[in-house]
Amino acid sequence: MTTAETARLQAALTAEEPLNWVITGDSITHGLIHTQGGRSYPEHLHELIRGELARTRDIVINSAISGHKIVQILADFDRRVASWNPDIVTLMIGTNDCSTAVATLEPADFGASISEFVARVRALGAVPVLLTPPSVDVAAAPERARIGAFAQAIRDVAARDDVLLVDQHARFAEVGHGGVPWGLMNDPFHPNEAGHALLALEVAAALGVRPEPSRALTLLRAQVAAASLNP
């Protein structure tokens, strides 16, 4: 992320002016079914921002849709992103884009679309934040074997376009000792409730959402630690 964007984001978090947060992506961000009634990572961020940071006039919007890819988000950009007049926009995408089950998208084309998304967000005057998707159990979901290349495409865009990156793919692989952390997963590529706790922790750390003291962060860390004991 540029120095100007970093300073702007940190200043905004301590200012009285309310912020509009748009969180978008696919089913992982949509947060249905796989948490089995637990909170998704956008819901945890909502508690951290509007609760523990006491930014009660901020609005946190989750516009993710299950099954979607970057091309669908771009096609529906006005509704999914622009219409909310955002100040911060996070995007986690790639788990469906990498699939060869229906159609094949090349990582380079995916990266070009991610770069377009970043440009559109910045044109709105908002700060873009890119998230790589979590790791995938390729043995159980071979159609998503290219997930690593798509995560790398996001990293490349973040480096080239100077965008804040939350590398969830690397973090999940780290917790999974180079593989998939099954204690954090509900199926081969959807995180469970504990997985969403980890997603929330990584985003909060990257954005500087660090209320002190924090009951929520303490509980999220404990949840991840307990789930990580299950390989």
PAKOL-565271 format. One record per residue (C-alpha): residue number from 1; residue in three letters; x, y, z. Coordinates in pm, 1 decimal, always signed. Example, Ala and Ser with C-alpha at 12.3 -4.5 7.8 and 13.67 -1.06 7.14 Angstrom:
BEGIN
zanu:1 miba:ala east:+1230.0 north:-450.0 up:+780.0
zanu:2 miba:ser east:+1367.0 north:-106.0 up:+714.0
//
This chain:
BEGIN
zanu:1 miba:met east:+0.0 north:+0.0 up:+0.0
zanu:2 miba:thr east:+126.7 north:+349.0 up:-75.9
zanu:3 miba:thr east:+256.2 north:+564.7 up:+205.6
zanu:4 miba:ala east:-26.9 north:+808.5 up:+138.3
zanu:5 miba:glu east:-288.9 north:+534.3 up:+164.9
zanu:6 miba:thr east:-132.9 north:+395.3 up:+480.3
zanu:7 miba:ala east:-133.6 north:+734.2 up:+647.8
zanu:8 miba:arg east:-484.6 north:+805.3 up:+525.1
zanu:9 miba:leu east:-623.1 north:+478.2 up:+659.2
zanu:10 miba:gln east:-459.1 north:+514.6 up:+999.9
zanu:11 miba:ala east:-572.8 north:+875.4 up:+1030.2
zanu:12 miba:ala east:-926.9 north:+778.2 up:+929.6
zanu:13 miba:leu east:-944.8 north:+518.1 up:+1205.5
zanu:14 miba:thr east:-883.6 north:+786.2 up:+1468.9
zanu:15 miba:ala east:-1098.3 north:+1058.7 up:+1311.4
zanu:16 miba:glu east:-1461.1 north:+1130.4 up:+1398.1
zanu:17 miba:glu east:-1579.6 north:+1119.4 up:+1037.0
zanu:18 miba:pro east:-1762.5 north:+788.0 up:+979.8
zanu:19 miba:leu east:-1629.1 north:+537.8 up:+726.7
zanu:20 miba:asn east:-1800.6 north:+304.9 up:+483.1
zanu:21 miba:trp east:-1636.6 north:-37.7 up:+462.7
zanu:22 miba:val east:-1720.5 north:-268.6 up:+171.5
zanu:23 miba:ile east:-1612.3 north:-631.3 up:+200.2
zanu:24 miba:thr east:-1665.2 north:-836.3 up:-113.4
zanu:25 miba:gly east:-1570.8 north:-1165.6 up:-272.6
zanu:26 miba:asp east:-1714.2 north:-1514.6 up:-318.5
zanu:27 miba:ser east:-1870.6 north:-1775.8 up:-87.7
zanu:28 miba:ile east:-1586.8 north:-1762.0 up:+164.5
zanu:29 miba:thr east:-1659.2 north:-1395.3 up:+230.6
zanu:30 miba:his east:-2035.0 north:-1444.0 up:+190.4
zanu:31 miba:gly east:-1995.8 north:-1664.1 up:+497.8
zanu:32 miba:leu east:-2295.2 north:-1894.8 up:+466.4
zanu:33 miba:ile east:-2330.4 north:-2264.0 up:+562.7
zanu:34 miba:his east:-1965.4 north:-2344.8 up:+631.8
zanu:35 miba:thr east:-1943.9 north:-2159.1 up:+964.5
zanu:36 miba:gln east:-2242.0 north:-2371.8 up:+1078.7
zanu:37 miba:gly east:-2403.0 north:-2083.8 up:+1262.6
zanu:38 miba:gly east:-2078.0 north:-1919.1 up:+1375.6
zanu:39 miba:arg east:-1964.8 north:-1575.9 up:+1270.2
zanu:40 miba:ser east:-1794.7 north:-1506.4 up:+938.6
zanu:41 miba:tyr east:-1487.1 north:-1285.4 up:+917.4
zanu:42 miba:pro east:-1686.9 north:-978.6 up:+797.3
zanu:43 miba:glu east:-1904.8 north:-1016.2 up:+1107.1
zanu:44 miba:his east:-1597.8 north:-1027.0 up:+1331.7
zanu:45 miba:leu east:-1465.5 north:-713.1 up:+1162.1
zanu:46 miba:his east:-1802.4 north:-549.6 up:+1222.6
zanu:47 miba:glu east:-1770.2 north:-616.4 up:+1595.5
zanu:48 miba:leu east:-1412.6 north:-491.3 up:+1606.7
zanu:49 miba:ile east:-1485.1 north:-172.3 up:+1413.9
zanu:50 miba:arg east:-1831.8 north:-69.5 up:+1533.7
zanu:51 miba:gly east:-1803.9 north:-232.5 up:+1874.5
zanu:52 miba:glu east:-1459.0 north:-233.9 up:+2024.0
zanu:53 miba:leu east:-1327.0 north:+67.9 up:+1832.8
zanu:54 miba:ala east:-1659.4 north:+238.3 up:+1913.1
zanu:55 miba:arg east:-1689.1 north:+361.4 up:+1554.7
zanu:56 miba:thr east:-2066.2 north:+328.5 up:+1582.4
zanu:57 miba:arg east:-2143.0 north:+551.2 up:+1282.6
zanu:58 miba:asp east:-1925.4 north:+343.0 up:+1049.8
zanu:59 miba:ile east:-2110.4 north:+111.7 up:+812.5
zanu:60 miba:val east:-1972.1 north:-234.8 up:+729.7
zanu:61 miba:ile east:-2120.5 north:-388.8 up:+415.1
zanu:62 miba:asn east:-2067.2 north:-749.8 up:+301.8
zanu:63 miba:ser east:-2150.2 north:-766.0 up:-71.4
zanu:64 miba:ala east:-1991.3 north:-1105.6 up:-142.2
zanu:65 miba:ile east:-2191.7 north:-1366.1 up:-337.3
zanu:66 miba:ser east:-2133.7 north:-1740.5 up:-325.9
zanu:67 miba:gly east:-1997.4 north:-1892.4 up:-645.4
zanu:68 miba:his east:-1883.2 north:-1565.4 up:-794.0
zanu:69 miba:lys east:-1561.7 north:-1482.5 up:-975.3
zanu:70 miba:ile east:-1379.0 north:-1157.9 up:-1040.1
zanu:71 miba:val east:-1551.9 north:-1110.3 up:-1376.3
zanu:72 miba:gln east:-1892.6 north:-1107.5 up:-1206.2
zanu:73 miba:ile east:-1778.4 north:-859.5 up:-943.8
zanu:74 miba:leu east:-1647.6 north:-626.3 up:-1213.8
zanu:75 miba:ala east:-1971.2 north:-660.4 up:-1411.6
zanu:76 miba:asp east:-2173.6 north:-570.6 up:-1100.7
zanu:77 miba:phe east:-1922.6 north:-321.6 up:-961.7
zanu:78 miba:asp east:-2167.4 north:-34.1 up:-927.1
zanu:79 miba:arg east:-2400.8 north:-235.8 up:-706.6
zanu:80 miba:arg east:-2142.7 north:-440.4 up:-520.4
zanu:81 miba:val east:-1897.8 north:-157.8 up:-450.3
zanu:82 miba:ala east:-1957.7 north:+191.5 up:-588.5
zanu:83 miba:ser east:-2316.7 north:+237.4 up:-469.2
zanu:84 miba:trp east:-2203.8 north:+223.5 up:-106.4
zanu:85 miba:asn east:-1970.0 north:+524.4 up:-141.9
zanu:86 miba:pro east:-1687.7 north:+326.3 up:+20.7
zanu:87 miba:asp east:-1381.5 north:+449.7 up:+201.5
zanu:88 miba:ile east:-1218.9 north:+104.4 up:+231.3
zanu:89 miba:val east:-1284.8 north:-190.9 up:-1.1
zanu:90 miba:thr east:-1154.2 north:-541.1 up:+63.1
zanu:91 miba:leu east:-1158.9 north:-815.9 up:-198.4
zanu:92 miba:met east:-1090.9 north:-1186.0 up:-148.6
zanu:93 miba:ile east:-1137.4 north:-1384.7 up:-468.4
zanu:94 miba:gly east:-975.0 north:-1663.3 up:-666.4
zanu:95 miba:thr east:-1108.6 north:-1991.4 up:-529.4
zanu:96 miba:asn east:-1370.5 north:-2016.1 up:-805.0
zanu:97 miba:asp east:-1160.9 north:-1838.7 up:-1067.4
zanu:98 miba:cys east:-890.9 north:-2104.8 up:-1047.5
zanu:99 miba:ser east:-1136.0 north:-2392.4 up:-1097.7
zanu:100 miba:thr east:-1118.8 north:-2590.0 up:-1421.4
zanu:101 miba:ala east:-1456.6 north:-2754.3 up:-1358.5
zanu:102 miba:val east:-1649.9 north:-2515.2 up:-1586.1
zanu:103 miba:ala east:-1410.4 north:-2285.7 up:-1771.2
zanu:104 miba:thr east:-1042.1 north:-2211.1 up:-1762.3
zanu:105 miba:leu east:-917.9 north:-1863.6 up:-1677.2
zanu:106 miba:glu east:-546.0 north:-1799.9 up:-1701.8
zanu:107 miba:pro east:-370.9 north:-1649.1 up:-1398.4
zanu:108 miba:ala east:-244.1 north:-1358.1 up:-1609.1
zanu:109 miba:asp east:-598.4 north:-1266.7 up:-1715.9
zanu:110 miba:phe east:-714.3 north:-1303.1 up:-1357.9
zanu:111 miba:gly east:-437.0 north:-1069.0 up:-1246.8
zanu:112 miba:ala east:-538.8 north:-812.3 up:-1509.3
zanu:113 miba:ser east:-894.4 north:-818.3 up:-1372.8
zanu:114 miba:ile east:-768.4 north:-775.1 up:-1016.9
zanu:115 miba:ser east:-565.4 north:-475.0 up:-1129.3
zanu:116 miba:glu east:-876.6 north:-329.5 up:-1295.2
zanu:117 miba:phe east:-1068.6 north:-375.8 up:-971.5
zanu:118 miba:val east:-798.4 north:-186.9 up:-780.7
zanu:119 miba:ala east:-806.4 north:+98.3 up:-1032.2
zanu:120 miba:arg east:-1184.2 north:+125.5 up:-1009.0
zanu:121 miba:val east:-1174.9 north:+133.3 up:-628.9
zanu:122 miba:arg east:-911.7 north:+405.8 up:-630.8
zanu:123 miba:ala east:-1115.5 north:+604.2 up:-883.3
zanu:124 miba:leu east:-1390.2 north:+614.4 up:-618.7
zanu:125 miba:gly east:-1142.8 north:+769.7 up:-376.3
zanu:126 miba:ala east:-1138.6 north:+454.5 up:-161.6
zanu:127 miba:val east:-849.8 north:+244.5 up:-29.5
zanu:128 miba:pro east:-834.2 north:-104.4 up:-187.7
zanu:129 miba:val east:-724.7 north:-407.9 up:+13.4
zanu:130 miba:leu east:-647.4 north:-739.4 up:-158.1
zanu:131 miba:leu east:-676.3 north:-1077.5 up:+15.1
zanu:132 miba:thr east:-541.0 north:-1400.3 up:-126.9
zanu:133 miba:pro east:-780.6 north:-1694.3 up:-77.1
zanu:134 miba:pro east:-708.8 north:-1967.6 up:+179.1
zanu:135 miba:ser east:-524.5 north:-2282.5 up:+78.2
zanu:136 miba:val east:-711.1 north:-2575.4 up:-81.1
zanu:137 miba:asp east:-693.2 north:-2950.7 up:-26.0
zanu:138 miba:val east:-598.9 north:-3025.0 up:-385.9
zanu:139 miba:ala east:-629.3 north:-3402.4 up:-339.9
zanu:140 miba:ala east:-997.5 north:-3360.1 up:-253.9
zanu:141 miba:ala east:-1061.5 north:-3071.8 up:-495.2
zanu:142 miba:pro east:-831.3 north:-3133.4 up:-794.5
zanu:143 miba:glu east:-1024.6 north:-2886.0 up:-1008.5
zanu:144 miba:arg east:-878.6 north:-2612.6 up:-785.3
zanu:145 miba:ala east:-517.1 north:-2729.3 up:-810.3
zanu:146 miba:arg east:-414.5 north:-2393.5 up:-959.3
zanu:147 miba:ile east:-505.2 north:-2198.3 up:-643.4
zanu:148 miba:gly east:-138.3 north:-2121.9 up:-572.6
zanu:149 miba:ala east:-89.6 north:-1955.3 up:-911.0
zanu:150 miba:phe east:-397.5 north:-1740.1 up:-856.0
zanu:151 miba:ala east:-281.6 north:-1639.2 up:-508.5
zanu:152 miba:gln east:+51.2 north:-1542.5 up:-662.9
zanu:153 miba:ala east:-126.9 north:-1333.7 up:-926.9
zanu:154 miba:ile east:-287.6 north:-1133.1 up:-646.0
zanu:155 miba:arg east:+49.5 north:-1088.5 up:-476.9
zanu:156 miba:asp east:+198.2 north:-968.5 up:-804.9
zanu:157 miba:val east:-75.5 north:-708.9 up:-851.0
zanu:158 miba:ala east:-34.3 north:-590.7 up:-491.9
zanu:159 miba:ala east:+340.8 north:-549.3 up:-542.1
zanu:160 miba:arg east:+313.7 north:-381.1 up:-881.5
zanu:161 miba:asp east:+22.8 north:-150.7 up:-798.1
zanu:162 miba:asp east:+132.7 north:-86.6 up:-439.2
zanu:163 miba:val east:-180.5 north:-223.1 up:-272.0
zanu:164 miba:leu east:-224.3 north:-346.2 up:+82.5
zanu:165 miba:leu east:-211.4 north:-727.1 up:+76.4
zanu:166 miba:val east:-344.6 north:-973.1 up:+332.4
zanu:167 miba:asp east:-187.7 north:-1304.5 up:+236.9
zanu:168 miba:gln east:-444.3 north:-1547.0 up:+374.2
zanu:169 miba:his east:-317.2 north:-1824.7 up:+146.6
zanu:170 miba:ala east:+28.5 north:-1812.1 up:+301.0
zanu:171 miba:arg east:-109.1 north:-1786.3 up:+654.3
zanu:172 miba:phe east:-338.6 north:-2086.6 up:+615.9
zanu:173 miba:ala east:-53.3 north:-2288.9 up:+467.9
zanu:174 miba:glu east:+164.7 north:-2184.1 up:+760.9
zanu:175 miba:val east:-93.3 north:-2300.2 up:+1014.3
zanu:176 miba:gly east:-134.2 north:-2619.8 up:+812.4
zanu:177 miba:his east:+242.7 north:-2682.8 up:+816.2
zanu:178 miba:gly east:+263.9 north:-2637.8 up:+440.9
zanu:179 miba:gly east:-74.2 north:-2792.5 up:+366.6
zanu:180 miba:val east:-436.3 north:-2735.6 up:+460.6
zanu:181 miba:pro east:-515.0 north:-2666.5 up:+829.5
zanu:182 miba:trp east:-804.2 north:-2908.5 up:+862.2
zanu:183 miba:gly east:-900.9 north:-2781.2 up:+1204.8
zanu:184 miba:leu east:-987.4 north:-2451.2 up:+1035.1
zanu:185 miba:met east:-1176.1 north:-2598.4 up:+738.3
zanu:186 miba:asn east:-1530.2 north:-2723.7 up:+679.8
zanu:187 miba:asp east:-1450.4 north:-2876.9 up:+340.3
zanu:188 miba:pro east:-1153.3 north:-2876.5 up:+97.6
zanu:189 miba:phe east:-1170.4 north:-2499.6 up:+37.8
zanu:190 miba:his east:-1425.0 north:-2336.8 up:+272.9
zanu:191 miba:pro east:-1302.5 north:-2227.3 up:+617.6
zanu:192 miba:asn east:-1515.0 north:-2315.8 up:+918.1
zanu:193 miba:glu east:-1592.8 north:-2092.4 up:+1214.1
zanu:194 miba:ala east:-1233.8 north:-2112.7 up:+1342.6
zanu:195 miba:gly east:-1101.1 north:-2047.9 up:+992.2
zanu:196 miba:his east:-1305.9 north:-1729.8 up:+976.8
zanu:197 miba:ala east:-1156.5 north:-1628.4 up:+1309.8
zanu:198 miba:leu east:-812.0 north:-1653.3 up:+1151.3
zanu:199 miba:leu east:-926.5 north:-1460.8 up:+843.1
zanu:200 miba:ala east:-1055.2 north:-1183.0 up:+1069.3
zanu:201 miba:leu east:-734.7 north:-1168.2 up:+1272.2
zanu:202 miba:glu east:-522.0 north:-1130.5 up:+959.2
zanu:203 miba:val east:-738.4 north:-853.0 up:+812.8
zanu:204 miba:ala east:-758.8 north:-667.1 up:+1143.0
zanu:205 miba:ala east:-381.1 north:-677.8 up:+1183.6
zanu:206 miba:ala east:-318.0 north:-556.3 up:+829.1
zanu:207 miba:leu east:-566.1 north:-269.0 up:+857.8
zanu:208 miba:gly east:-449.3 north:-159.4 up:+1199.6
zanu:209 miba:val east:-782.0 north:-247.8 up:+1364.3
zanu:210 miba:arg east:-631.8 north:-314.1 up:+1706.7
zanu:211 miba:pro east:-863.1 north:-213.4 up:+1991.0
zanu:212 miba:glu east:-691.0 north:-237.8 up:+2329.1
zanu:213 miba:pro east:-794.5 north:-410.5 up:+2538.7
zanu:214 miba:ser east:-987.0 north:-640.8 up:+2310.0
zanu:215 miba:arg east:-1213.7 north:-919.9 up:+2422.9
zanu:216 miba:ala east:-1289.0 north:-1009.6 up:+2059.7
zanu:217 miba:leu east:-928.1 north:-1043.3 up:+1948.2
zanu:218 miba:thr east:-846.0 north:-1251.7 up:+2254.4
zanu:219 miba:leu east:-1134.0 north:-1489.2 up:+2182.6
zanu:220 miba:leu east:-1044.2 north:-1513.7 up:+1812.7
zanu:221 miba:arg east:-682.0 north:-1599.3 up:+1891.9
zanu:222 miba:ala east:-792.5 north:-1864.9 up:+2141.0
zanu:223 miba:gln east:-1033.5 north:-2013.9 up:+1889.3
zanu:224 miba:val east:-763.6 north:-2038.8 up:+1622.2
zanu:225 miba:ala east:-512.7 north:-2184.2 up:+1866.6
zanu:226 miba:ala east:-756.7 north:-2453.1 up:+1980.5
zanu:227 miba:ala east:-857.1 north:-2544.6 up:+1624.2
zanu:228 miba:ser east:-494.9 north:-2555.6 up:+1513.4
zanu:229 miba:leu east:-436.8 north:-2848.1 up:+1748.4
zanu:230 miba:asn east:-646.7 north:-3052.8 up:+1506.9
zanu:231 miba:pro east:-425.9 north:-3113.6 up:+1201.6
//
